[in-house]
Amino acid sequence: MSFLTKEEIDSINFKFIGKEVKISKLAVFFNPEEIEIDDYSRIDPFCIISASNKGIRIGKYVHIAAYCSLQGNGKIELHDFSGLSSKVAIYASSDDYSGESLTNPCVPEHLKKVTSGDITIGRHVIIGFNTCIMPNVMLGDGSAVGAFSFVNRNIPKNVIASGVPAKIIKNRSEKLFELERELI
């Protein structure tokens, strides 16, 4: 895999870049001046990360796998040690699908009804392949979301959730927080 050099990363003009950050040469960023990426995090190929003026914050030791998308008019935060499997989509904005308004970014704002809201991915959260996260959602520390899930409401800490819409399946071990202390 081919990553950007430190000089290439600096030329993008991110709001903040930590140490030993790895970014694929094939990742795309919109409004990088509103994007913060902390130490030891990695962004793989074909990711699209588009920040609003509310920003995107990526913590320490965060992995964003290939083909992920983070976008919308809310703030998006991925806390330390969180991870997104391939093709995870995080939408901090969504059109109204009721038929009461027009949809898509080509339509004038006054004819649309867009819902926007912040998204918080807690510490040690893992999100499975091809999962969709909608606006106004918080995933609690230590939670896990199974592949092919649709998350449109908060998920509490230390649980495993899966499905469409995602529902809690069982509790998740808290040992990962002990292992974190060994690392740092």
GIKAMO-V978070 format. One line per field, one symbol per residue. ss: DSSP state (~ for helix, > for strand, _ for the rest). psi: psi as a letter, one per 30 degrees, with the letter a starting at -180 (. if undefined). burial: b if it has 9 or more other ideal C-beta (glycine too) atoms within 8 Angstrom, else e. A space follows every 50 residues. Layout:
ss: ???
psi: ???
burial: ???
This chain:
ss: __>__~~~~~~____>>____>>>___>>>_~~~>>>____>>____>>> _____>>>____>>____>>>____>>>____>>____>>>_>>>_____ _>______~~~>_>>>__>>>____>>____>>___>>>____>>____> >___>___>>>>_>__>>>>>___~~~~~~~~~_
psi: kjlkleeeeeffhlekkakhkkkkfglkkkhffgkkjlkglkkllgkjjj kafflkkjakhkkjlkglkjllglkkkjlkglkklkgkkjjgkklkgfff llllffkkefgljkkkllkkjlkgkkklkhkkkllhkkjlkglkkllhlj jglkkllhlkllajlklkellkkgffeeeeeee.
burial: eeebeeebbeebebeeebeebebbbebebbbbebbbbbbbbbbbbbbbbb bbebbbbbbbbbbbbbbbbbbbebbbbbbbbbbbbbbbbbbbbbbbeeee beeeeebeeeebebbbbbbbbbbbbbbbbbbbbbbebebbbbbbbbbebb beeebeebbbbbbebbeeeeebeeebbeebeeee
